[in-house]
């Protein structure tokens, strides 16, 4: 399986605190989740790469695209968004992380504002597994505890998920739909909330496990896609 991890890679260059937490970039930390997995080939791309690293050729061979963005959503060129959307509809999986909820591609696929409440206050987050039978929750206990994270709170302006796998509770009292799945065309989409840039969230064993589980679940189904347009009859149509 070919996995492409896309990251703006801006905070790590401009903020010493983030650079200290993620010296190899957020994309590097996420890539390390798959270390030792011989059946997964991982590549990374950033905003500064030619065509944002999301060329026709690169996307054509990508099975699952992981997306992390925050301060430069508007810098992602619309033709690239069109390109990514087309690949999702064709069957490519898309995992959108944390502040990627405001990315052009996620808002395009959701058809809503994807807005929410937020707060940075170093508060505890408990992520409850509400669908323990789902493959994304494999190997995860009843909940995941993050001692410090950014708060995201409801109302989260997304369509009703096809499946809601996890819900967060925050120390300040808010709750949030933190792991939601969707099907778009022949592809699948997962939104997974944790991952503010100033916290070492992507080194947390259970968060890393969820990311790997998401990628496995998002893998394309190996079959021919549907055919559209005018169709010849499969059976003989009798004269009336």
Long-range contacts (C-beta under 8 A, 24 or more apart in sequence): 1-39, 1-40, 1-41, 1-63, 1-64, 1-215, 1-219, 2-41, 2-43, 2-61, 2-62, 2-63, 2-64, 3-34, 3-40, 3-41, 3-42, 3-43, 3-62, 3-63, 3-64, 3-65, 3-66, 3-215, 4-42, 4-43, 4-44, 4-45, 4-53, 4-54, 4-58, 4-59, 4-62, 4-64, 4-65, 4-66, 5-30, 5-31, 5-42, 5-43, 5-44, 5-45, 5-66, 5-68, 6-44, 6-45, 6-46, 6-52, 6-53, 6-54, 6-65, 6-66, 6-67, 6-68, 6-69, 7-44, 7-45, 7-46, 7-47, 7-68, 7-69, 8-46, 8-47, 8-68, 8-69, 8-70, 8-71, 8-72, 9-46, 9-47, 9-48, 10-47, 10-70, 10-71, 10-72, 11-70, 11-71, 11-197, 12-197, 15-197, 15-198, 17-198, 18-197, 18-198, 21-197, 21-198, 21-199, 21-200, 22-197, 22-202, 26-68, 26-195, 26-197, 26-202, 27-68, 29-202, 29-203, 30-66, 30-68, 30-97, 30-202, 30-211, 33-202, 33-208, 33-211, 33-212, 34-212, 34-215, 37-212, 40-215, 47-72, 47-75, 47-76, 51-77, 51-80, 52-76, 52-77, 52-80, 54-80, 54-83, 54-84, 56-83, 59-83, 59-84, 59-87, 59-92, 60-87, 62-87, 62-92, 63-92, 63-93, 63-218, 63-219, 63-220, 64-92, 64-93, 64-94, 64-95, 64-215, 64-218, 64-219, 65-92, 65-93, 65-94, 65-95, 66-95, 66-97, 66-211, 66-215, 67-94, 67-95, 67-96, 67-97, 67-100, 67-103, 67-105, 67-106, 68-97, 68-98, 68-99, 68-100, 68-195, 69-99, 69-100, 69-102, 69-103, 70-98, 70-99, 70-100, 70-197, 73-102, 73-103, 73-104, 74-104, 76-103, 76-104, 76-105, 78-104, 81-105, 81-108, 85-109, 87-187, 88-184, 88-185, 88-187, 88-189, 89-184, 89-185, 89-186, 89-187, 90-185, 90-186, 90-187, 90-225, 91-185, 91-186, 91-187, 91-220, 91-221, 91-225, 92-187, 92-220, 93-187, 93-188, 93-189, 93-190, 93-215, 93-217, 93-218, 93-219, 93-220, 94-187, 94-188, 94-189, 94-190, 94-218, 95-189, 95-190, 95-192, 95-211, 95-214, 95-215, 95-218, 96-189, 96-190, 96-191, 96-192, 97-192, 97-193, 97-194, 97-195, 97-211, 98-192, 98-193, 98-194, 98-195, 98-196, 99-195, 99-196, 100-191, 101-152, 101-156, 101-158, 101-191, 106-189, 106-191, 109-182, 109-184, 109-189, 110-158, 110-159, 110-182, 111-159, 112-157, 112-158, 112-159, 113-157, 114-156, 114-157, 114-158, 115-156, 115-157, 116-152, 116-153, 116-154, 116-155, 116-156, 116-157, 116-176, 117-151, 117-152, 117-153, 117-154, 117-155, 117-174, 118-150, 118-151, 118-152, 118-153, 119-150, 119-151, 119-153, 119-172, 120-150, 120-151, 120-196, 120-198, 121-151, 121-171, 121-172, 122-148, 123-148, 123-149, 123-151, 123-170, 123-171, 123-172, 124-148, 124-149, 124-170, 124-171, 125-149, 125-151, 125-168, 125-169, 125-170, 125-171, 125-194, 126-168, 126-169, 127-166, 127-167, 127-168, 127-178, 127-179, 127-193, 127-194, 128-166, 128-167, 128-168, 128-169, 129-165, 129-166, 130-164, 130-165, 130-166, 130-167, 131-163, 131-164, 131-165, 131-166, 134-163, 134-165, 135-213, 135-216, 135-217, 136-165, 136-166, 136-179, 136-181, 136-190, 136-210, 136-213, 136-214, 136-217, 137-165, 137-166, 137-210, 137-213, 138-213, 139-209, 139-213, 140-206, 140-209, 140-210, 140-213, 141-206, 144-204, 144-206, 144-207, 144-210, 146-194, 146-199, 146-201, 146-204, 146-207, 148-199, 149-194, 149-196, 149-199, 149-201, 150-196, 150-199, 151-176, 152-176, 152-178, 152-193, 158-191, 166-192, 166-210, 168-193, 179-210, 181-217, 186-220, 186-221, 186-225, 186-226, 187-220, 188-217, 188-218, 189-218, 190-214, 190-217, 190-218
